[in-house]
Amino acid sequence: MNIRHIIACLLLAAVSSSWADEAAIGYVKTLTGEATITTGKNKVNAQLGTPLFQGSQLKTGHKSSLGVTFKDDTVMSFGADTELTVDEYLYAPSQGKLKLGSSLAKGSMNYVSGVIAKLQPDAVSVKTPTGTIGVRGTQFVVKVEEPAQ
């Protein structure tokens, strides 16, 4: 392997790292107890600074809580035994591409609007097993209980 190959490999590694950072749509900001972030087949224990990506599934454990902040400053805080999936996230205000779609399967969430909801309120939605919440304000709390068995 000559010096050109080594330099090419280093540049490729730097570019790949840069792409990974650009793909992150948010980060874990607070954590109490245990939580996991699953993106594709990659499941990690959440820690402060763990990145979120489109399609990430967030799960909190019993007696746990998790707070995340998205690139547009949307803040979501989750209570114990919560499962949320980030279905869609587009944040390119200069191109008019704004979208935040998520699905709350169970648990509780406190939502605080970010730039997407302020610029295009109808671009934000939260699906639950019984309906879809359209965001027209700046903050709401939702709780989804598991069906009785």
DSSP file (Angstrom, degrees, kcal/mol; ACC not computed):
  #  RESIDUE AA STRUCTURE BP1 BP2  ACC     N-H-->O    O-->H-N    N-H-->O    O-->H-N    TCO  KAPPA ALPHA  PHI   PSI    X-CA   Y-CA   Z-CA
    1    1 A M              0   0    0      0, 0.0     2,-0.1     0, 0.0     0, 0.0   0.000 360.0 360.0 360.0 124.3    0.0    0.0    0.0
    2    2 A N     >  -     0   0    0      1,-0.1     4,-1.8     4,-0.0     3,-0.3  -0.352 360.0 -94.5 -92.4 177.6    1.5    3.3   -1.0
    3    3 A I  H  > S+     0   0    0      1,-0.2     4,-2.5     2,-0.2     5,-0.2   0.821 121.9  58.2 -63.0 -33.0    1.1    6.7    0.5
    4    4 A R  H  > S+     0   0    0      1,-0.2     4,-2.7     2,-0.2    -1,-0.2   0.915 106.3  48.7 -63.5 -42.3   -1.7    7.6   -2.0
    5    5 A H  H  > S+     0   0    0     -3,-0.3     4,-2.4     2,-0.2    -2,-0.2   0.905 111.4  49.6 -64.2 -40.4   -3.8    4.7   -0.8
    6    6 A I  H  X S+     0   0    0     -4,-1.8     4,-2.3     2,-0.2    -2,-0.2   0.931 112.6  46.7 -64.2 -45.1   -3.3    5.6    2.8
    7    7 A I  H  X S+     0   0    0     -4,-2.5     4,-2.6     1,-0.2     5,-0.2   0.914 111.7  51.6 -63.5 -42.0   -4.3    9.2    2.2
    8    8 A A  H  X S+     0   0    0     -4,-2.7     4,-2.4     1,-0.2    -1,-0.2   0.906 110.1  49.2 -61.3 -41.0   -7.4    8.1    0.2
    9    9 A C  H  X S+     0   0    0     -4,-2.4     4,-2.3     2,-0.2    -1,-0.2   0.908 111.4  49.2 -64.7 -41.5   -8.4    5.8    3.0
   10   10 A L  H  X S+     0   0    0     -4,-2.3     4,-2.2     2,-0.2    -2,-0.2   0.911 112.1  48.0 -64.1 -42.5   -8.0    8.6    5.6
   11   11 A L  H  X S+     0   0    0     -4,-2.6     4,-2.5     2,-0.2    -2,-0.2   0.910 111.3  50.7 -64.1 -41.8  -10.1   11.0    3.5
   12   12 A L  H  X S+     0   0    0     -4,-2.4     4,-2.5     1,-0.2    -2,-0.2   0.901 110.4  49.6 -62.4 -41.3  -12.8    8.4    2.9
   13   13 A A  H  X S+     0   0    0     -4,-2.3     4,-2.2     2,-0.2    -1,-0.2   0.902 111.5  48.8 -64.5 -40.8  -12.9    7.7    6.7
   14   14 A A  H  X S+     0   0    0     -4,-2.2     4,-2.1     2,-0.2    -2,-0.2   0.913 112.7  47.3 -65.7 -42.5  -13.2   11.5    7.4
   15   15 A V  H  X S+     0   0    0     -4,-2.5     4,-2.4     2,-0.2    -2,-0.2   0.912 111.2  51.4 -65.6 -42.4  -16.0   11.9    4.8
   16   16 A S  H  X S+     0   0    0     -4,-2.5     4,-2.1     1,-0.2    -2,-0.2   0.907 110.2  49.2 -60.8 -42.5  -17.9    8.9    6.2
   17   17 A S  H  X S+     0   0    0     -4,-2.2     4,-1.9     1,-0.2    -1,-0.2   0.906 110.3  51.1 -62.6 -42.1  -17.7   10.3    9.7
   18   18 A S  H  X S+     0   0    0     -4,-2.1     4,-2.1     1,-0.2    -2,-0.2   0.904 109.0  50.5 -62.0 -42.7  -18.9   13.6    8.5
   19   19 A W  H  X S+     0   0    0     -4,-2.4     4,-1.8     1,-0.2    -1,-0.2   0.899 107.5  54.2 -62.7 -40.8  -21.9   12.0    6.7
   20   20 A A  H  X S+     0   0    0     -4,-2.1     4,-0.7     1,-0.2    -1,-0.2   0.909 109.7  47.0 -61.2 -41.8  -22.8   10.1    9.8
   21   21 A D  H >< S+     0   0    0     -4,-1.9     3,-0.7     1,-0.2    -1,-0.2   0.892 110.7  52.4 -66.0 -39.1  -22.9   13.3   11.8
   22   22 A E  H 3< S+     0   0    0     -4,-2.1    -1,-0.2     1,-0.2    -2,-0.2   0.816 104.3  57.1 -66.9 -29.4  -25.0   15.1    9.2
   23   23 A A  H 3< S+     0   0    0     -4,-1.8    31,-0.4    -5,-0.2    -1,-0.2   0.706  81.8 104.0 -76.4 -18.5  -27.6   12.3    9.2
   24   24 A A    <<  -     0   0    0     -3,-0.7    29,-0.2    -4,-0.7     3,-0.1  -0.442  49.1-172.9 -65.7 134.0  -28.2   12.7   12.9
   25   25 A I        -     0   0    0     27,-3.1    46,-2.6     1,-0.3     2,-0.3   0.492  63.7 -17.1-105.9  -7.2  -31.6   14.5   13.4
   26   26 A G  E     -AB  52  70A   0     26,-0.9    26,-2.8    44,-0.3     2,-0.3  -0.977  60.6-124.6-178.6 179.2  -31.3   14.9   17.2
   27   27 A Y  E     -AB  51  69A   0     42,-2.2    42,-2.2    -2,-0.3     2,-0.4  -0.979  29.5-100.3-143.9 152.5  -29.6   13.8   20.3
   28   28 A V  E     + B   0  68A   0     22,-1.9    21,-2.8    -2,-0.3    40,-0.3  -0.610  38.5 172.6 -70.6 127.4  -30.3   12.5   23.8
   29   29 A K  E     +     0   0A   0     38,-3.2     2,-0.3    -2,-0.4    39,-0.2   0.709  61.8  22.8-110.6 -31.0  -30.2   15.4   26.2
   30   30 A T  E     + B   0  67A   0     37,-1.8    37,-2.5    17,-0.1    -1,-0.3  -0.987  60.6 176.4-138.1 149.8  -31.5   13.9   29.5
   31   31 A L  E     + B   0  66A   0     -2,-0.3     2,-0.4    35,-0.2    35,-0.2  -0.950   8.9 177.4-155.0 131.2  -31.7   10.3   30.8
   32   32 A T  E     - B   0  65A   0     33,-2.5    33,-2.5    -2,-0.3     2,-0.3  -0.994  68.3 -16.8-130.6 127.5  -32.8    8.8   34.1
   33   33 A G  S    S-     0   0    0     -2,-0.4     2,-0.4    31,-0.2    31,-0.1  -0.620 110.3 -23.3  82.6-138.9  -32.7    5.0   34.4
   34   34 A E        +     0   0    0     -2,-0.3    27,-3.0    28,-0.3     2,-0.3  -0.909  59.1 157.7-120.4 141.0  -32.5    2.9   31.2
   35   35 A A  E     -F   60   0B   0     -2,-0.4    11,-2.9    11,-0.3     2,-0.3  -0.983  20.2-149.6-152.6 154.0  -33.5    3.6   27.6
   36   36 A T  E     -FG  59  45B   0     23,-2.6    23,-2.4    -2,-0.3     2,-0.5  -0.934   3.7-153.4-127.4 153.4  -32.5    2.2   24.2
   37   37 A I  E     -FG  58  44B   0      7,-2.6     7,-2.5    -2,-0.3     2,-0.5  -0.993  14.2-169.8-123.2 121.1  -32.3    3.7   20.8
   38   38 A T  E     +FG  57  43B   0     19,-2.7    19,-3.0    -2,-0.5     2,-0.5  -0.957   9.2 174.8-116.3 123.4  -32.8    1.3   17.9
   39   39 A T  E >   - G   0  42B   0      3,-2.7     3,-2.2    -2,-0.5     2,-0.3  -0.967  68.2 -43.9-126.3 114.1  -32.1    2.4   14.3
   40   40 A G  T 3  S-     0   0    0     -2,-0.5    17,-0.1    15,-0.4    15,-0.0  -0.521 124.8 -24.8  63.6-125.9  -32.4   -0.4   11.7
   41   41 A K  T 3  S+     0   0    0     -2,-0.3     2,-0.7    -3,-0.1    -1,-0.3   0.379 117.7 101.5 -97.0   3.1  -30.7   -3.4   13.3
   42   42 A N  E <   -G   39   0B   0     -3,-2.2    -3,-2.7     2,-0.0     2,-0.5  -0.801  48.2-179.6 -96.5 110.8  -28.4   -1.3   15.5
   43   43 A K  E     +G   38   0B   0     -2,-0.7     2,-0.3    -5,-0.2    -5,-0.2  -0.937   5.9 174.7-110.9 126.2  -29.7   -1.2   19.1
   44   44 A V  E     -G   37   0B   0     -7,-2.5    -7,-2.6    -2,-0.5     2,-0.4  -0.942  37.3-108.9-129.2 151.4  -27.7    0.9   21.7
   45   45 A N  E     -G   36   0B   0     -2,-0.3    -9,-0.3    -9,-0.2     2,-0.1  -0.660  48.3-111.7 -72.6 129.2  -28.3    1.8   25.3
   46   46 A A        +     0   0    0    -11,-2.9     2,-0.3    -2,-0.4   -11,-0.3  -0.362  43.8 169.8 -66.3 141.0  -29.1    5.5   25.3
   47   47 A Q    >   -     0   0    0    -13,-0.1     3,-2.4    -2,-0.1   -19,-0.3  -0.926  49.6 -71.7-139.6 163.6  -26.5    7.9   26.8
   48   48 A L  T 3  S+     0   0    0     -2,-0.3   -19,-0.2     1,-0.3   -17,-0.0  -0.410 124.5  21.5 -57.2 128.3  -26.3   11.7   26.9
   49   49 A G  T 3  S+     0   0    0    -21,-2.8    -1,-0.3     1,-0.3   -20,-0.1   0.364  81.3 150.1  92.6  -4.9  -25.3   12.6   23.3
   50   50 A T    <   -     0   0    0     -3,-2.4   -22,-1.9   -22,-0.1    -1,-0.3  -0.447  46.9-123.3 -60.7 127.3  -26.6    9.5   21.6
   51   51 A P  E     -A   27   0A   0      0, 0.0     2,-0.3     0, 0.0   -24,-0.3  -0.394  17.6-145.4 -76.0 152.1  -27.6   10.5   18.1
   52   52 A L  E     -A   26   0A   0    -26,-2.8   -27,-3.1    -2,-0.1   -26,-0.9  -0.871  15.3-169.1-111.1 148.6  -31.1    9.9   16.7
   53   53 A F    >   -     0   0    0     -2,-0.3     3,-2.6   -29,-0.2    33,-0.2  -0.898  39.4 -77.6-132.0 162.2  -31.8    9.2   13.1
   54   54 A Q  T 3  S+     0   0    0    -31,-0.4    33,-0.2    -2,-0.3    34,-0.1  -0.417 123.1  25.7 -57.7 131.5  -34.9    9.0   10.9
   55   55 A G  T 3  S+     0   0    0     31,-2.8   -15,-0.4     1,-0.3    -1,-0.3   0.340  87.4 148.5  93.3  -5.7  -36.5    5.7   11.8
   56   56 A S    <   -     0   0    0     -3,-2.6    30,-2.6    30,-0.2     2,-0.5  -0.353  37.5-147.4 -63.6 140.3  -35.0    5.5   15.3
   57   57 A Q  E     -FH  38  85B   0    -19,-3.0   -19,-2.7    28,-0.2     2,-0.5  -0.957  10.5-158.2-110.4 125.0  -37.2    3.7   17.9
   58   58 A L  E     +FH  37  84B   0     26,-3.5    26,-2.3    -2,-0.5     2,-0.4  -0.875  12.1 179.5-105.8 131.6  -36.8    5.1   21.4
   59   59 A K  E     -FH  36  83B   0    -23,-2.4   -23,-2.6    -2,-0.5     2,-0.4  -0.997  10.8-159.3-133.1 132.8  -37.8    2.9   24.4
   60   60 A T  E     -F   35   0B   0     22,-2.1   -25,-0.3    -2,-0.4    22,-0.1  -0.839  17.3-130.7-107.1 150.7  -37.6    3.8   28.0
   61   61 A G    >   -     0   0    0    -27,-3.0     3,-1.4    -2,-0.4    20,-1.3  -0.227  43.8 -61.4 -88.1-179.6  -37.5    1.2   30.8
   62   62 A H  T 3  S+     0   0    0      1,-0.3   -28,-0.3    18,-0.2    -1,-0.2  -0.410 124.6   6.5 -62.7 135.7  -39.5    0.9   34.0
   63   63 A K  T 3  S+     0   0    0      1,-0.2     2,-0.3    -2,-0.1    -1,-0.3   0.839 109.9 120.0  56.5  37.2  -39.0    3.9   36.3
   64   64 A S    <   -     0   0    0     -3,-1.4     2,-0.3   -31,-0.1   -31,-0.2  -0.847  43.3-166.0-126.2 162.2  -37.0    5.7   33.5
   65   65 A S  E     -B   32   0A   0    -33,-2.5   -33,-2.5    -2,-0.3     2,-0.3  -0.982   1.3-165.6-146.4 157.5  -37.2    8.9   31.5
   66   66 A L  E     -BC  31  78A   0     12,-1.7    12,-3.4    -2,-0.3     2,-0.4  -0.999   3.3-163.3-145.8 138.9  -35.6   10.2   28.4
   67   67 A G  E     -BC  30  77A   0    -37,-2.5   -38,-3.2    -2,-0.3   -37,-1.8  -0.993  10.9-176.9-126.1 133.8  -35.3   13.7   26.8
   68   68 A V  E     -BC  28  76A   0      8,-3.0     8,-2.3    -2,-0.4     2,-0.4  -0.946  13.1-155.5-128.3 150.7  -34.3   14.4   23.3
   69   69 A T  E     -BC  27  75A   0    -42,-2.2   -42,-2.2    -2,-0.3     6,-0.2  -0.994  15.1-146.7-124.7 128.4  -33.8   17.5   21.3
   70   70 A F  E >   -B   26   0A   0      4,-2.8     3,-2.3    -2,-0.4   -44,-0.3  -0.400  33.1 -98.2 -88.9 169.0  -34.1   17.6   17.5
   71   71 A K  T 3  S+     0   0    0    -46,-2.6   -45,-0.1     1,-0.3    -1,-0.1   0.778 124.9  53.0 -58.0 -28.6  -32.1   19.7   15.0
   72   72 A D  T 3  S-     0   0    0    -47,-0.3    43,-3.1     2,-0.1    -1,-0.3   0.278 123.8-103.6 -91.9  12.0  -35.0   22.2   14.8
   73   73 A D    <   +     0   0    0     -3,-2.3     2,-0.3     1,-0.3    -2,-0.1   0.590  68.8 152.6  74.4  13.7  -35.1   22.6   18.6
   74   74 A T        -     0   0    0     40,-0.0    -4,-2.8    37,-0.0     2,-0.5  -0.583  31.7-153.0 -66.3 135.2  -38.2   20.4   19.0
   75   75 A V  E     -CD  69 112A   0     37,-2.3    37,-2.5    -2,-0.3     2,-0.4  -0.959  15.4-177.2-117.6 130.2  -38.0   18.8   22.5
   76   76 A M  E     -CD  68 111A   0     -8,-2.3    -8,-3.0    -2,-0.5     2,-0.4  -0.995   3.7-169.7-125.5 131.5  -39.6   15.5   23.4
   77   77 A S  E     -CD  67 110A   0     33,-2.3    33,-2.7    -2,-0.4     2,-0.4  -0.974   8.7-157.9-121.8 135.7  -39.5   14.1   26.9
   78   78 A F  E     -CD  66 109A   0    -12,-3.4   -12,-1.7    -2,-0.4    31,-0.2  -0.896   3.4-146.8-119.8 141.5  -40.7   10.6   27.6
   79   79 A G    >   -     0   0    0     29,-1.7     3,-0.6    -2,-0.4   -19,-0.1  -0.138  48.5 -51.3 -87.7-169.3  -41.9    8.9   30.8
   80   80 A A  T 3  S+     0   0    0      1,-0.2    28,-0.3    27,-0.1   -18,-0.2  -0.256 118.2  13.0 -65.7 150.4  -41.4    5.3   31.9
   81   81 A D  T 3  S+     0   0    0    -20,-1.3     2,-0.4     1,-0.2    -1,-0.2   0.875  89.6 152.3  53.1  48.1  -42.3    2.4   29.6
   82   82 A T    <   -     0   0    0     -3,-0.6   -22,-2.1   -21,-0.2     2,-0.4  -0.845  29.8-166.9-110.7 144.4  -42.6    4.5   26.5
   83   83 A E  E     +HI  59 106B   0     23,-2.5    22,-2.0    -2,-0.4    23,-1.1  -0.980  14.6 166.5-131.7 121.5  -42.1    3.5   22.9
   84   84 A L  E     -HI  58 104B   0    -26,-2.3   -26,-3.5    -2,-0.4     2,-0.4  -0.994  17.6-158.6-134.1 140.0  -41.8    6.1   20.1
   85   85 A T  E     -HI  57 103B   0     18,-2.4    18,-2.5    -2,-0.4     2,-1.1  -0.972  17.0-138.2-117.6 133.5  -40.6    5.8   16.5
   86   86 A V  E     + I   0 102B   0    -30,-2.6   -31,-2.8    -2,-0.4    16,-0.2  -0.784  27.8 176.5 -87.7 100.1  -39.4    8.8   14.5
   87   87 A D  E     +     0   0B   0     14,-1.2     2,-0.4    -2,-1.1    15,-0.2   0.917  62.2   7.2 -74.9 -44.9  -41.1    8.0   11.2
   88   88 A E  E     + I   0 101B   0     13,-2.3    13,-2.3   -34,-0.1     2,-0.3  -0.999  57.6 173.6-141.6 140.7  -40.1   11.1    9.2
   89   89 A Y  E     + I   0 100B   0     -2,-0.4     2,-0.4    11,-0.2    11,-0.2  -0.863   6.1 164.8-149.9 115.9  -37.9   14.0    9.8
   90   90 A L  E     + I   0  99B   0      9,-2.7     9,-2.3    -2,-0.3     2,-0.3  -0.996   2.9 172.6-128.3 126.1  -37.0   16.7    7.2
   91   91 A Y  E     + I   0  98B   0     -2,-0.4     7,-0.2     7,-0.2     9,-0.0  -0.721  29.8 124.1-138.2  87.8  -35.4   19.9    8.3
   92   92 A A  E >>> + I   0  97B   0      5,-3.0     5,-2.0    -2,-0.3     3,-1.6  -0.627  26.0 174.1-138.4  74.9  -34.3   22.1    5.4
   93   93 A P  G >45S+     0   0    0      0, 0.0     3,-1.0     0, 0.0    -1,-0.1   0.824  77.2  58.4 -58.0 -34.7  -36.1   25.4    6.0
   94   94 A S  G 345S+     0   0    0      1,-0.3    -2,-0.0     2,-0.1     0, 0.0   0.755 112.2  41.6 -68.0 -21.8  -34.3   27.2    3.1
   95   95 A Q  G <45S-     0   0    0     -3,-1.6    -1,-0.3     2,-0.1     3,-0.1   0.392 114.3-116.2-101.9   1.2  -35.7   24.6    0.7
   96   96 A G  T <<5 +     0   0    0     -3,-1.0     2,-0.9    -4,-0.5    -2,-0.1   0.673  69.6 140.1  72.7  17.0  -39.2   24.5    2.3
   97   97 A K  E   < +I   92   0B   0     -5,-2.0    -5,-3.0     2,-0.0     2,-0.4  -0.816  17.9 151.2 -98.3 102.7  -38.7   20.9    3.4
   98   98 A L  E     +I   91   0B   0     -2,-0.9     2,-0.3    -7,-0.2    -7,-0.2  -0.995   5.3 144.4-135.3 127.1  -40.1   20.5    6.9
   99   99 A K  E     +I   90   0B   0     -9,-2.3    -9,-2.7    -2,-0.4     2,-0.3  -0.900  17.5 175.9-163.9 132.4  -41.6   17.3    8.4
  100  100 A L  E     +Ij  89 124B   0     23,-2.7    25,-2.3    -2,-0.3     2,-0.5  -0.859  16.2 167.1-138.5 104.2  -41.7   15.7   11.8
  101  101 A G  E     +Ij  88 125B   0    -13,-2.3   -13,-2.3    -2,-0.3   -14,-1.2  -0.970   6.6 166.8-119.1 130.3  -43.8   12.5   11.9
  102  102 A S  E     -Ij  86 126B   0     23,-1.9    25,-3.3    -2,-0.5     2,-0.5  -0.934  26.7-139.1-139.8 162.5  -43.7   10.2   14.8
  103  103 A S  E     -Ij  85 127B   0    -18,-2.5   -18,-2.4    -2,-0.3     2,-0.8  -0.986   7.1-159.9-127.1 122.4  -45.6    7.2   16.3
  104  104 A L  E     +I   84   0B   0     23,-3.5   -20,-0.2    -2,-0.5     3,-0.1  -0.884  12.1 177.0-101.3 106.4  -46.2    6.8   20.0
  105  105 A A  E     -     0   0B   0    -22,-2.0     2,-0.3    -2,-0.8    -1,-0.2   0.863  65.4 -20.7 -79.0 -37.9  -47.1    3.1   20.6
  106  106 A K  E    S+I   83   0B   0    -23,-1.1   -23,-2.5    40,-0.1    -1,-0.3  -0.980  98.8  43.6-164.2 161.8  -47.3    3.4   24.4
  107  107 A G  E    S- E   0 144A   0     37,-2.9    37,-3.5    -2,-0.3     2,-0.3  -0.583  80.0 -56.5 100.0-161.0  -46.3    5.5   27.3
  108  108 A S  E     - E   0 143A   0    -28,-0.3   -29,-1.7    35,-0.2     2,-0.3  -0.924  40.2-173.9-129.5 150.6  -46.2    9.3   27.8
  109  109 A M  E     -DE  78 142A   0     33,-2.6    33,-2.5    -2,-0.3     2,-0.5  -0.998  16.2-154.7-145.4 137.3  -44.6   12.2   26.1
  110  110 A N  E     -DE  77 141A   0    -33,-2.7   -33,-2.3    -2,-0.3     2,-0.4  -0.971  23.8-162.5-107.4 122.7  -44.3   15.9   26.7
  111  111 A Y  E     -DE  76 140A   0     29,-3.2    29,-1.8    -2,-0.5     2,-0.4  -0.900  12.6-174.2-112.2 133.3  -43.8   17.8   23.4
  112  112 A V  E     -DE  75 139A   0    -37,-2.5   -37,-2.3    -2,-0.4    27,-0.2  -0.990  31.5-115.9-126.2 122.1  -42.5   21.3   22.9
  113  113 A S        -     0   0    0     25,-3.2     2,-0.1    -2,-0.4    25,-0.1  -0.120  30.0-170.3 -59.2 147.0  -42.5   22.8   19.4
  114  114 A G     >  -     0   0    0    -40,-0.1     4,-1.4   -39,-0.0   -41,-0.2  -0.286  50.4 -62.5-114.2-155.0  -39.4   23.7   17.6
  115  115 A V  H  > S+     0   0    0    -43,-3.1     4,-2.7     1,-0.2     5,-0.3   0.865 126.9  60.7 -66.2 -38.0  -38.8   25.5   14.3
  116  116 A I  H  > S+     0   0    0      1,-0.2     4,-2.9     2,-0.2     7,-0.2   0.944 108.1  43.4 -57.0 -49.8  -40.7   23.0   12.1
  117  117 A A  H  4 S+     0   0    0      1,-0.2    -1,-0.2     2,-0.2    -2,-0.2   0.817 114.4  51.3 -66.6 -30.5  -44.0   23.6   14.0
  118  118 A K  H  < S+     0   0    0     -4,-1.4    -1,-0.2     2,-0.2    -2,-0.2   0.882 118.4  35.8 -74.2 -37.5  -43.5   27.3   14.1
  119  119 A L  H  < S+     0   0    0     -4,-2.7    -2,-0.2     1,-0.2    -3,-0.2   0.844 140.3   9.1 -83.4 -35.0  -42.8   27.6   10.3
  120  120 A Q    ><  -     0   0    0     -4,-2.9     3,-2.5    -5,-0.3    -1,-0.2  -0.621  65.0-177.8-147.9  80.3  -45.2   24.9    9.1
  121  121 A P  G >  S+     0   0    0      0, 0.0     3,-1.5     0, 0.0    14,-0.4   0.813  82.2  60.0 -55.2 -34.6  -47.5   23.6   11.9
  122  122 A D  G 3  S+     0   0    0      1,-0.3    -5,-0.1    12,-0.1    14,-0.1   0.522  90.0  73.1 -75.1  -0.2  -49.3   21.1    9.7
  123  123 A A  G <  S+     0   0    0     -3,-2.5   -23,-2.7    -7,-0.2     2,-0.5   0.461  86.1  77.0 -87.0  -1.7  -45.9   19.4    9.0
  124  124 A V  E <   +j  100   0B   0     -3,-1.5    11,-1.6    11,-0.3     2,-0.3  -0.930  55.5 156.6-115.1 130.5  -45.8   17.9   12.5
  125  125 A S  E     -jK 101 134B   0    -25,-2.3   -23,-1.9    -2,-0.5     2,-0.5  -0.996  26.9-155.9-149.1 151.6  -47.9   14.9   13.6
  126  126 A V  E     -jK 102 133B   0      7,-2.1     7,-3.2    -2,-0.3     2,-0.3  -0.977  17.1-151.6-128.1 116.8  -47.8   12.2   16.3
  127  127 A K  E     -jK 103 132B   0    -25,-3.3   -23,-3.5    -2,-0.5     5,-0.2  -0.670  14.7-177.9 -86.8 140.9  -49.7    9.0   15.6
  128  128 A T  E >   - K   0 131B   0      3,-3.5     3,-0.8    -2,-0.3   -23,-0.2  -0.817  45.7 -96.7-125.2 170.5  -51.1    6.9   18.4
  129  129 A P  T 3  S+     0   0    0      0, 0.0     3,-0.1     0, 0.0   -24,-0.1   0.747 124.7  34.6 -60.6 -21.1  -52.9    3.6   18.3
  130  130 A T  T 3  S-     0   0    0      1,-0.2     2,-0.3     0, 0.0    -3,-0.0   0.428 127.7 -22.6-115.3   0.6  -56.3    5.4   18.3
  131  131 A G  E <   -K  128   0B   0     -3,-0.8    -3,-3.5     2,-0.0     2,-0.4  -0.987  61.0 -91.7 174.6 179.3  -55.6    8.6   16.4
  132  132 A T  E     -K  127   0B   0     -2,-0.3     2,-0.6    -5,-0.2    -5,-0.2  -0.972  26.8-144.8-121.5 132.5  -53.2   11.2   15.0
  133  133 A I  E     -K  126   0B   0     -7,-3.2    -7,-2.1    -2,-0.4     2,-0.5  -0.851  10.1-157.0 -96.2 122.0  -52.3   14.4   16.8
  134  134 A G  E     -K  125   0B   0     -2,-0.6     2,-0.6    -9,-0.2    -9,-0.2  -0.854  19.2-129.0 -95.2 134.5  -51.8   17.4   14.6
  135  135 A V        +     0   0    0    -11,-1.6   -11,-0.3    -2,-0.5   -12,-0.1  -0.733  46.0 148.0 -91.2 119.6  -49.7   20.1   16.3
  136  136 A R        +     0   0    0     -2,-0.6    -1,-0.2   -14,-0.1     2,-0.1   0.344  63.9  46.8-125.8   0.0  -51.1   23.6   16.2
  137  137 A G  S    S-     0   0    0    -16,-0.1     3,-0.1     1,-0.0    -2,-0.0  -0.368  87.9-102.5-123.3-157.2  -49.7   24.9   19.5
  138  138 A T  S    S+     0   0    0      1,-0.3   -25,-3.2    -2,-0.1     2,-0.3   0.648  91.6  17.9-110.7 -18.7  -46.4   25.0   21.2
  139  139 A Q  E     +E  112   0A   0    -27,-0.2    -1,-0.3     2,-0.0     2,-0.3  -0.986  56.4 159.9-156.0 141.8  -46.7   22.3   23.8
  140  140 A F  E     -E  111   0A   0    -29,-1.8   -29,-3.2    -2,-0.3     2,-0.4  -0.984  25.2-138.7-154.5 162.5  -48.8   19.2   24.7
  141  141 A V  E     -E  110   0A   0     -2,-0.3     2,-0.4   -31,-0.2   -31,-0.2  -0.979  21.2-175.8-122.3 136.6  -48.7   16.1   26.8
  142  142 A V  E     -E  109   0A   0    -33,-2.5   -33,-2.6    -2,-0.4     2,-0.4  -0.986   8.2-166.3-133.4 144.0  -50.0   12.7   25.6
  143  143 A K  E     -E  108   0A   0     -2,-0.4     2,-0.5   -35,-0.2   -35,-0.2  -0.996   1.5-166.5-132.0 129.7  -50.3    9.4   27.3
  144  144 A V  E     -E  107   0A   0    -37,-3.5   -37,-2.9    -2,-0.4     2,-0.3  -0.963  11.4-158.4-116.6 117.6  -51.0    6.1   25.5
  145  145 A E        -     0   0    0     -2,-0.5     3,-0.1   -39,-0.2    -2,-0.0  -0.663  24.9-106.8 -94.2 150.9  -52.0    3.2   27.7
  146  146 A E        -     0   0    0     -2,-0.3     3,-0.1     1,-0.1    -1,-0.1  -0.488  47.3 -95.5 -70.7 144.1  -51.7   -0.4   26.7
  147  147 A P        -     0   0    0      0, 0.0    -1,-0.1     0, 0.0     2,-0.1  -0.285  44.7-100.8 -61.2 145.9  -55.0   -2.0   25.9
  148  148 A A              0   0    0      1,-0.1    -3,-0.0    -3,-0.1     0, 0.0  -0.390 360.0 360.0 -65.3 143.4  -56.6   -4.0   28.7
  149  149 A Q              0   0    0     -3,-0.1    -1,-0.1    -2,-0.1    -3,-0.0   0.405 360.0 360.0-109.8 360.0  -56.1   -7.7   28.4
